[in-house]
Amino acid sequence: MDTTVGAGAAPGGNPVDVVLVDDDPTALRILESILRSDGHAVRSYRDPVEALREMVRRPPDVLVADWLMPGMDGPDLLREVRASASLQGTYCVLVTAHDARGRKVAGLLVGADDYLTKPVSEMELLARIRVGVRIRRLERQHMLLATAVTLGHEVNNPLTGVLGFVDILRGQILAGEAERALETLARMEESAERIRRVVSRFLAQEVPRFKEYVPGTPMIDLGKTGDIHQDP
């Protein structure tokens, strides 16, 4: 069952959308109260399968899931989350009663970004969520920068070529050079096709990969794209 509580403004902007998953209703109420008092929007579920279905439909900023649950446990839930393209940006925290290093490592390996041990400290819970939101915000900024640099390079070069060919074509038409005009049209078509290939590869990436073609300047790796990294 989804119980949405708290919609106050979180520090720095909109409420953080947090999904809680725990089969223990008492634990859920305690965590809800803590997060609501800090201004977060909370969706709570006792059934991990229902939680997963709703998260795919409306991805949260943060997921806090208990480790031990009947049926689908916390690690199983995180595996499903990490396998979903729409949930790649969700910051995942596992809650466990065990403080053993092996348990923590196992949680990180299945996709947890962080972990909390029981009994959950209010200050630690809020601090870890704030850190998680900050990390995701920086990742989004990195993504936007890489997108701008990538499209600026990969699209601007052939687009500049198209605009240059327009001027050439205009002169050829005015001069009555039909054969040369057809050759210029063919070159314009090649440049336009390069733009189409770049956009198609960009849209086809569910999880973008990054590469520095120029040291210190991140770009989205569009794979082996032939001539798209060359000037027209």
C-alpha positions as CSV (number, residue, x, y, z in Angstrom):
1,M,0.0,0.0,0.0
2,D,1.3,3.5,-0.9
3,T,1.0,6.0,1.9
4,T,2.2,9.4,0.8
5,V,3.1,11.8,3.6
6,G,4.9,15.1,3.9
7,A,5.2,17.5,1.0
8,G,7.1,20.4,2.7
9,A,9.9,22.0,0.8
10,A,13.3,20.3,1.3
11,P,16.3,22.5,1.8
12,G,17.4,24.0,-1.6
13,G,14.3,23.3,-3.6
14,N,11.5,20.8,-4.2
15,P,10.7,18.0,-1.7
16,V,12.9,14.9,-2.1
17,D,10.8,12.0,-3.3
18,V,11.7,9.0,-1.0
19,V,10.4,5.5,-1.3
20,L,10.5,3.4,1.9
21,V,10.2,-0.4,1.7
22,D,9.9,-2.5,4.8
23,D,7.5,-5.3,5.8
24,D,7.5,-4.0,9.4
25,P,4.7,-1.3,9.7
26,T,6.2,0.1,12.9
27,A,9.6,0.7,11.2
28,L,7.8,2.3,8.3
29,R,5.9,4.7,10.6
30,I,9.1,5.7,12.4
31,L,11.0,6.4,9.2
32,E,8.0,8.3,7.7
33,S,7.9,10.5,10.7
34,I,11.6,11.4,10.5
35,L,11.5,12.1,6.8
36,R,8.2,14.1,7.0
37,S,9.6,16.3,9.7
38,D,12.5,17.1,7.4
39,G,10.2,18.2,4.5
40,H,10.5,15.1,2.3
41,A,7.7,13.5,0.2
42,V,7.4,9.8,1.2
43,R,5.8,6.8,-0.4
44,S,5.8,3.7,1.8
45,Y,5.3,0.1,0.8
46,R,5.3,-3.2,2.8
47,D,5.3,-5.2,-0.4
48,P,8.6,-4.9,-2.5
49,V,6.9,-6.1,-5.7
50,E,4.3,-3.3,-5.4
51,A,7.1,-0.8,-4.6
52,L,9.1,-1.8,-7.7
53,R,6.1,-1.5,-9.9
54,E,5.2,2.0,-8.6
55,M,8.9,3.1,-8.8
56,V,9.1,2.2,-12.4
57,R,6.0,4.1,-13.1
58,R,7.2,7.1,-11.1
59,P,10.9,7.0,-10.3
60,P,11.9,8.4,-6.8
61,D,15.0,10.4,-5.9
62,V,15.9,8.0,-3.0
63,L,15.0,4.4,-2.1
64,V,15.4,3.2,1.5
65,A,14.8,-0.6,1.7
66,D,15.1,-3.1,4.5
67,W,17.4,-6.0,3.9
68,L,15.3,-8.8,5.3
69,M,11.8,-9.1,3.9
70,P,9.7,-12.1,2.9
71,G,9.6,-13.0,-0.8
72,M,11.7,-10.3,-2.4
73,D,14.3,-9.1,0.0
74,G,16.3,-5.9,-0.1
75,P,19.1,-7.1,-2.3
76,D,16.7,-8.7,-4.7
77,L,14.8,-5.4,-4.9
78,L,18.0,-3.5,-5.6
79,R,19.0,-5.9,-8.4
80,E,15.6,-5.2,-10.1
81,V,16.1,-1.5,-9.6
82,R,19.5,-1.5,-11.1
83,A,18.2,-3.5,-14.1
84,S,15.6,-0.9,-14.8
85,A,16.7,1.9,-17.2
86,S,14.1,4.3,-15.7
87,L,15.6,3.9,-12.1
88,Q,19.3,4.4,-12.9
89,G,19.1,7.8,-11.2
90,T,17.6,6.6,-7.9
91,Y,19.9,6.7,-4.9
92,C,19.6,3.4,-3.0
93,V,20.1,2.8,0.7
94,L,19.9,-0.6,2.3
95,V,19.0,-0.9,6.0
96,T,20.4,-3.9,7.8
97,A,20.5,-5.2,11.4
98,H,24.0,-6.6,10.7
99,D,27.1,-4.3,11.0
100,A,29.5,-6.9,9.6
101,R,31.8,-5.7,6.8
102,G,30.8,-8.7,4.6
103,R,27.1,-7.7,4.7
104,K,27.9,-4.1,3.8
105,V,30.1,-5.2,0.9
106,A,27.4,-7.6,-0.4
107,G,24.9,-4.8,-0.3
108,L,27.1,-2.5,-2.3
109,L,27.8,-5.2,-4.8
110,V,24.1,-5.7,-5.6
111,G,23.6,-2.0,-6.2
112,A,23.3,-0.1,-2.9
113,D,24.8,3.4,-2.9
114,D,24.8,3.4,0.9
115,Y,23.7,1.5,3.9
116,L,22.3,2.1,7.4
117,T,22.4,-0.2,10.4
118,K,19.6,-0.7,12.9
119,P,18.5,1.0,15.0
120,V,18.5,3.8,12.5
121,S,19.7,7.1,13.7
122,E,17.5,10.1,12.7
123,M,20.5,12.3,12.1
124,E,22.4,9.6,10.1
125,L,19.3,8.9,7.9
126,L,18.7,12.5,7.0
127,A,22.4,13.1,6.4
128,R,22.8,10.1,4.1
129,I,19.7,11.2,2.1
130,R,21.1,14.7,1.7
131,V,24.4,13.3,0.6
132,G,22.7,11.0,-1.9
133,V,20.6,13.9,-3.3
134,R,23.8,16.0,-3.6
135,I,25.6,13.2,-5.4
136,R,22.8,12.7,-7.9
137,R,22.5,16.5,-8.5
138,L,26.2,16.6,-9.4
139,E,25.8,13.6,-11.6
140,R,23.0,15.3,-13.5
141,Q,25.1,18.5,-13.9
142,H,27.9,16.3,-15.3
143,M,25.4,14.7,-17.7
144,L,24.1,18.0,-18.9
145,L,27.6,19.3,-19.4
146,A,28.6,16.2,-21.3
147,T,25.4,16.4,-23.4
148,A,26.0,20.0,-24.3
149,V,29.7,19.4,-25.3
150,T,28.9,16.2,-27.2
151,L,26.0,17.7,-29.3
152,G,27.9,20.9,-29.7
153,H,30.8,19.0,-31.3
154,E,29.0,16.2,-33.1
155,V,26.1,18.2,-34.5
156,N,27.7,21.6,-34.9
157,N,30.4,20.4,-37.3
158,P,28.2,18.8,-39.9
159,L,25.6,21.5,-39.4
160,T,28.2,24.1,-40.3
161,G,29.0,22.1,-43.4
162,V,25.3,22.1,-44.4
163,L,25.1,25.9,-44.0
164,G,28.3,26.3,-46.1
165,F,26.9,24.1,-48.8
166,V,23.8,26.3,-48.9
167,D,25.9,29.3,-49.9
168,I,27.7,27.2,-52.5
169,L,24.5,25.8,-53.9
170,R,22.9,29.2,-54.2
171,G,25.8,30.4,-56.3
172,Q,25.7,27.3,-58.5
173,I,22.0,27.7,-59.1
174,L,22.4,31.4,-60.1
175,A,25.2,30.4,-62.4
176,G,23.1,27.7,-64.0
177,E,25.6,25.0,-63.0
178,A,23.1,22.2,-62.6
179,E,25.5,19.3,-62.5
180,R,27.7,20.9,-59.8
181,A,24.6,21.9,-57.9
182,L,23.5,18.2,-57.8
183,E,27.0,17.3,-56.4
184,T,26.6,19.9,-53.7
185,L,23.2,18.6,-52.8
186,A,24.7,15.1,-52.4
187,R,27.3,16.5,-50.0
188,M,24.6,18.3,-48.1
189,E,22.7,15.0,-47.8
190,E,25.8,13.3,-46.4
191,S,26.2,16.0,-43.7
192,A,22.5,15.7,-42.8
193,E,22.8,12.0,-42.5
194,R,25.8,12.4,-40.2
195,I,23.6,14.5,-37.9
196,R,20.8,11.9,-38.0
197,R,23.3,9.1,-37.0
198,V,24.6,11.2,-34.1
199,V,21.1,11.9,-32.8
200,S,20.0,8.2,-33.2
201,R,23.0,6.9,-31.3
202,F,22.5,9.5,-28.6
203,L,18.8,8.6,-28.1
204,A,19.6,4.8,-28.2
205,Q,21.7,5.0,-25.1
206,E,19.7,3.9,-22.0
207,V,22.7,4.5,-19.7
208,P,25.1,7.0,-21.2
209,R,28.8,6.2,-21.2
210,F,31.4,9.0,-20.9
211,K,34.8,9.5,-22.5
212,E,37.3,12.4,-22.6
213,Y,38.2,12.9,-26.3
214,V,39.8,16.1,-25.1
215,P,41.5,15.8,-21.6
216,G,39.3,17.4,-18.9
217,T,36.3,17.7,-21.2
218,P,33.7,14.9,-20.7
219,M,31.7,13.8,-23.7
220,I,29.1,11.1,-24.2
221,D,30.7,8.1,-25.8
222,L,28.6,7.4,-28.9
223,G,30.6,4.3,-29.7
224,K,32.3,3.5,-33.0
225,T,30.6,6.1,-35.1
226,G,32.9,6.2,-38.1
227,D,33.4,9.8,-39.2
228,I,31.3,11.6,-36.7
229,H,34.3,12.8,-34.8
230,Q,35.9,14.3,-37.9
231,D,35.3,17.7,-39.3
232,P,33.1,17.9,-42.4
